[in-house]
Amino acid sequence: MNFRTILAKTWRLTLFGVLVSYAYTAYYFLAQLILGGGNIVWGLLGGGFHQTLLFIVGALFYFPVIGAAASLVVALVATLVTENIRPLSDTWRERIGLISVAAVTVGVLGLPVGLEALFTHLRTVLGFTMGLAVGAALVLAAIKWPRLERRVRSAAGWLLGAATLLFVVFYVFALGGFTYGEENAASPGPNILVILSDAHRADVAATFGGDVPTPNLDRLAAEGVRFDRCYSTSNWTIPSVASIYTGTSHAVHGVDGFRPLPNALPNLQGILSQKGYRCWAMFCNTAILPYTNLYAGFDDYVNYDIFRTPLLGIVSSSTGPFYAWISFNLGQLILRCDMQQTKVVTPELAVELSSRLTAAGGTYAYVHLFDPHAPYVPPERLVPDWVYDVPMGKNLGLDLAGYIIAYGPEAVQGDDRRGVIELYRGEVRYEDEVIGRMLDALEESGALANTAIFFVADHGEELWDHDGWGHGLTMYEEVVRVPLIVRWPGVFPGGTVRGDRVSIADIFPTVMDVLGVGYDSKPLVGRSLLLPPDPERAVFSERRNEQNLVRIGRPFNQITVHAPEGSLILDRDTGDVSYFTPWDETQQREAGAQFPENRDLLLKRIEEYDAEQAELRDKYNPGARGLSPEEQAAQLENLRAVGYLQ
């Protein structure tokens, strides 16, 4: 047999593998809709037009391109082997090739990474069996109706070609899309812009007393109020964002990685929408998927997250079926090759969104910037020359989360540790540049004079202050204390600094009070910033137990209180207590034995807070549902992607 014949037969069998891949794709999503209640599929398809389009293109590309790669190898082997078996007829050579390609393609797409799952999970067994049935049905159809099969096979090849082209075009040109509502706002109120900087600790920016130059935050603070002692309600993103929305505590709204925002609680964007505001949101965090319900109330939104977008929205995972494992790692490879450009898309979109605000007002915009969250990859002009000469080299900021999960934070030492801190500082500087461009866009459009701006963070970041790294694991000052600047012309005097204890939950009642919108203040832990400072106020941050995380050995049931008597951290699971005096702002010396009265007083404050919040939760949020098993599994993968879990 000549080379051209072998190539032609291999190509025909490869196209059959592409057809099998598309059939398996259809089966996979149909199974998700039926067996999983549609939670994952509808969640991703419910992400707005742009996200839905990304999801469809990702599905049309990733499944068949992986299947095509597998079928190409099998087709070549099957062709070479069968052509050398003389007694076989051409018909049986083709049939053996079809069977081989169908079996291997379905196996690659459907078999789990850990084969033990085939014998321990009934759903996996059923799923793989049904996948084989899909492959078998296509083989039988190809044998019985060869002419029809050839046409469909060719169509599948053209579809994969089109999907590949779309994938490239979308990834290069169209990732940052946002559908802006063209309708005019019915409200005459000022624009309200909340800029959230993810993982931004309060003591790094020069504006808040650090040594990293932040001239644009300086500019914002000079025109508003800087709050030097603002605390988040939690130590990680999802519950903190929910508190900004609702003004309630983590205990009351109950939102975490596995419980969505309850519709029973009014949220800021929902109320403003009812009052005639246009409500826009831009996210860039992989944990904030539609089924968290954190998009509730927004007219238009987009979530461009750097971990998921290289897959263009397709369900991805580092575990599970082979297709998921392969697609996850392909996505990571794309991300690694193009990290600098990938991290630029969100800031550019934030600047564009700012330019869409008008002097007439009437728009509420929530902008969730990912920097300075890991991976730490600031523009190289903001990185000292020596940083990438450290032992970890260019992987220092990119692979940090995975490295620490594998070896622990203590494994990063010396110049590597210093380099990580410099990269984080570079991210803060880059974030400041983005904020400056957003302010310039507002000024150019004339909207700045009629726009209230809240600059805040959802949590901070531990940089070995207490021998750890990251966030979501401890309740120390560096994790729960965050920057807050409020610029509201005519409401808050410019150039003011306040040192009283405040909370990110204060944003909700502040907006309501300034706009004169009535609301029920009883369930709130937030306190309007229009009120005079309360020197006796105690501010709480907490993380509630999430059963899925407890099951894998990571209990999170911690609370901290900051009050006139100092600060105290309580681990509710172990009972461990750490008390720090008011003058020990970095919490380096536990002083409970020296000041037992203050320690006990703060424990009493926590006891009273718990009782009060439990009563409010039972009254205002009695039936908060949890996520389905499928949603929980997907969320666990999202948390792994951003470094929370191993």
Sequence and secondary structure as in RCSB ss.txt:
>XXXX:A:sequence
MNFRTILAKTWRLTLFGVLVSYAYTAYYFLAQLILGGGNIVWGLLGGGFHQTLLFIVGALFYFPVIGAAASLVVA
LVATLVTENIRPLSDTWRERIGLISVAAVTVGVLGLPVGLEALFTHLRTVLGFTMGLAVGAALVLAAIKWPRLER
RVRSAAGWLLGAATLLFVVFYVFALGGFTYGEENAASPGPNILVILSDAHRADVAATFGGDVPTPNLDRLAAEGV
RFDRCYSTSNWTIPSVASIYTGTSHAVHGVDGFRPLPNALPNLQGILSQKGYRCWAMFCNTAILPYTNLYAGFDD
YVNYDIFRTPLLGIVSSSTGPFYAWISFNLGQLILRCDMQQTKVVTPELAVELSSRLTAAGGTYAYVHLFDPHAP
YVPPERLVPDWVYDVPMGKNLGLDLAGYIIAYGPEAVQGDDRRGVIELYRGEVRYEDEVIGRMLDALEESGALAN
TAIFFVADHGEELWDHDGWGHGLTMYEEVVRVPLIVRWPGVFPGGTVRGDRVSIADIFPTVMDVLGVGYDSKPLV
GRSLLLPPDPERAVFSERRNEQNLVRIGRPFNQITVHAPEGSLILDRDTGDVSYFTPWDETQQREAGAQFPENRD
LLLKRIEEYDAEQAELRDKYNPGARGLSPEEQAAQLENLRAVGYLQ
>XXXX:A:secstr
  HHHHHHHHHHHHHHHHHHHHHHHHHHHHHHHHHSTTHHHHHHHTSHHHHHHHHHHHHHHHHHHHHHHHHHHHH
HHHHHHHHT TTS HHHHHHHHHHHHHHHHHHHHHSBSSTTHHHH HHHHHHHHHHHHHHHHHHHHHHH HHHHH
HHHHHHHHHHHHHHHHHHHHHHH TT      S  S  S EEEEEEETT  TTSBGGGT SB  HHHHHHHHTSE
EEEEEE SSSSHHHHHHHHHHS  HHHH  BTTB   TTS  HHHHHHHTT EEEEEE  TT  GGG TTTT SE
EEE  TTTGGGTT    SSSBHHHHHHHHHHHHHHHHTHHHHHHHHHHHHHHHHHH  TT  EEEEEEE TTSSS
    GGGS TTGGGSTTTTHHHHSHHHHHHHH GGGS HHHHHHHHHHHHHHHHHHHHHHHHHHHHHHHHT GGG
EEEEEEES   EESTTS EESSS   HHHHEEEEEEE TTTS TTEEEEEEEEGGGHHHHHHHHHT     TT  
   TTS   TT  EEEEE   HHHHHTT    EEEEEETTEEEEEETTT  EEEE TT TT  S  TTT HHHHH
HHHHHHHHHHHHHHHHHHHH TT     HHHHHHHHHHHHHTTS  
